[in-house]
Amino acid sequence: MENSLEARIAYGRSVVCNSVEYFAAQFGDVASQWKFDGSRVTEADLYLSGAITDSLREAFGEDQFFSEELEHGEEAIPVESGYSWLLDPIDGTNNFARSIPNCSISLALLKDGNPIYGYIYDHGTGKLFHGGPGYGLWIDDEEVKRRECEVNKQSLIATQALADESAVQDDDALRMAFKLRAFGSSAIHMAYTALGWIDGVIGHRVKTWDIAGGMPLIAAVGGSTRFFDQEVFPMKDFSSKAKGFFHISGSGELCDLMEETISKKSKVSW
């Protein structure tokens, strides 16, 4: 296999596409259990995690490979390779296990710890969204432009719909200024924001693998992802047991208004 960025980008797409048949066959019909943090994991998560990382490792053995389902003990793994891959084999596992089509495969290619190209297979549409800065935004084989909408009280913001007190307070503030939706997959939230199908996203307990595949899509169309409680990227180490973090994503204008609304520094008046 050619050892270049372009070869990695092409191969990453093929690996995700080759996983779709298995994903669809297991959808809604797979055994599951609950992990230490209360999240669900299915046999399909574990199979796809192994199959995708094994395929990438065979092609690019010098890279590093990280997955939500990676078993590595208590110690975080330092990011040491120039290129690395970060996988969420099934984002929206609750939906997947219960036959709700808002679920996805999310894969990110990182360089020096920063996501530079992302792939999100959306089971609901049957489409692969992929792209990155300098490469554009794509749906399958077609390069697309972001659907631009005026920022106003009709803007749609995706949220995780958590019961956490701070999340509820933030969502309540945003609900007074915008319209909120929850699809149950952070990767889908990011992809739809990149496409302009929704306008922005807020997440309070997301992990790196939840959003790394979507960040390059949003960056490809000039959007922004902002973090507030910790430095997330460049990713310096990886742990499947890492704590979640808070972020917002969308256009610069929308992110400014979301940040102001959440902090109550100003009241949005339409």
N, C-alpha and C positions, 0 to 999 in steps of 0.2 A: 504494500500500500504506500502510495506517495505520501511523504511526510510534510504536508503543507497545510496551511489554514484552509485553503479551498477544498482540499481533499477531506479534511475533517468536517467541514460544513456539509458537503455532499453526502458523506457517509452517515453523519448524524441523522440526516433526513431519511435515508434508506432504512436505518435501524428502527426509527419510530414507525415508519410505514409498514415495515415487516412485522410489527407487533400488533397491528390493528386487528387482524383476523382473530388472534387469540383473545384480545381484549373484548371483542364483540361476542365471541362464543361464550365467555365466562360472565358476561354482563347479567346481573340479576340472578345468577345461578351458581353461586360459589360459597364455600364455607368461610366463616370469618371468626375472629376472636378480638379481644380488647387488649390494648397495650398498656404499659405502665402509666401513661399520661391520659388515659381515657379515650384515646382515638382508636378507631377500628382498623384492623388489618385483615386482608383476605389472602387465600392461597394464591390468587392472581397477582396481588402486590408482590409477593415473594418470588413468584415465578418470573414475572416481568423484570423485576429488579436484577435477578441473576442473569436472565437471558440478554438483556440490553447491555449491562456492564461487561459481561463476558464477550459479547460481540465487539464492543468498542475496544476492550483490552486486547483482543486478538489483532485488531487492525492498528492500534496505536499503543503499544506496550509501554512506551516511555511516559505516557500521560497518567494522571491520577483519576480515580473514579469514586464518586461519592453518591450515595443513595439514601433516601429516608429510611429504607429498610436494611441499611448496612449494620451488621453486628460488629462492634469494635471495642467492646468493654467500656470502661468508665473514662478513659483518657481521650481527649480530642486529638484528631489527626492533623498534624501541620500540613498546610498546603505548600508543597515544595516544587512541583513541576511548573513549567511555563504554561502548559495547557492542562486543563482538568475539566471533568464533566460532572454535572450535578443533576441528579434524576429524582423525580417524584413519579414512580411507576403508575400510580393511580391517584390523582388529585380529585377529591370528592368521593372518597371510598364509601361513606355512608350512602350517598346517592347510588353509586355503582352496585352496592350490595342489595339495595332495595328497589332496583329497576327504575331509578330516576335518571334520565339521560344527561343531566348536567354533571359530567365527569370527564376526566381527561388524562392524557399522558403528557408530562411536562419534562423536557430535557433542556439543559443549558450547557453551552460550551463557554468555558472561562479561560481567559488569558491573564496570567499574573493575578489571579483571584477575582477578576472582574468579568461579569457576564458580557459576552460580545456577540453571541448568536443564540437565538432561542427557537424551540420547536414545541408547539402545543397542539396535540391532536384532540379535537373537541368531538366527543361521541355524539352529542346532540345534533350537530350539523353534518357529521361525517367528514369534516374538513381538517386539513393540517394548516395551521397558521405558523409561519416561520419568518425569520428575518433578523436584521441587526443594523447598527449604524454603518452606513456606507454600502449596505446591501439591499436596503429597502424592506418593505413589508409585503409578504406574499400569502395568498391563499392557494394552496396546492401549487400549480404551475403559473399562476397569474399574479403579477405584481399589482398591488392595489394602493390607492391613496386613502388616507384617513377621512372618514365622513366628518366634516366640520360642522359644528352646531354652535350657535350663540350660547354663551354662558348666562343662564337665567334661572328662574325658579322652577323651570321645567327640566333642568339638567338632572340626569340620572346618575346616582352615586351607588356603587356596589359596596356592601358591607358584609361582615361575617355574622351578624345577628347574634352576638354573644350576650350572656347574662352577666358578664363582668361589669362592676359598677362604673368604672371609668369608660368602658366601651359604650355602655348605655347612655351616659352623660354626653359623650361625643356624638353619638348617633342622634340623640334627642336634639342637640344643637343644630346638626346638619339637617335634620328632618324639617326644621322650621324654615330652612332656606332653599332646600332642594328636595328631590324625590329619591327615596332610598329603595334599593332592591338587594336581595340576597339569593345567589344562585347555588351556593354550597361548594364552590370550587374557586380557590384564590387564583389559580392559573387561568381559568376562564374569565374571571373578573379582569385580570391584566390584559388578556388577549382582546376582549371586547372593548376595553378602554383604548388600546392601540388602534383598533379598527374604527373607533368612534361610534360603535353600536350602543355603548354607554359612555358617559362622559368622564367618570373618574372612579376611584376605588379608595376605600379606607380599610386598613387591617390592623388589629390590635395584638393578636397572638399568632402571627404568621411566622414561618420558619424560612430559612434561605431557599430550600427546595420548592416552597410554595410559589415563589415569585421570580426566581432566577430565570426561568424560561420566558417569562413575560416582560421582564425589564428591557431586554434588547429590542423587543417589538415596539414598546412605547418610545424608546430612545430613537428608533429608526424613523419615527414620524415627528420628532422634535419634542416629545413629551418629557415629563419629569417624574422621578421617583424620589421621595424625600423620607428620611429617617430622623427620628427625634430622640430616642432614648439610648441609642448605642450606635457605634460604627459597625456597619454590616458588610459592606464591600469597599475595598477588596477583601475577600474572604481569606483570613490568615490561617484558620484551622476549621476543622469540621467535626461536629458531634451530632449524632442522631438524637441525643438527649438535650440538646441546647434549648434554652428558654426562648419563647416567642418574643417578637418585637413589634413596634408600632410603625406604620408607614402610610403615606398617601401617594397616589399616582394620578396623573392626568396632564392636561395642558398647564403651562406655567400660570396662566391667568386663573384657572380653576383651582390649582393647588394653593395659590395665594389666598383666594377667598375661603377655601376649606380651612386653611390654617388659621385665618383671622376669625372665622366663625367658631372653631373649636376652642380657641384661646379666649374667646369673648372680648377680644380687643376692639372689635367693631361689630355692629349688627348689620347684617345684609338687608337692605331695603330695596325691594324691586318696585 
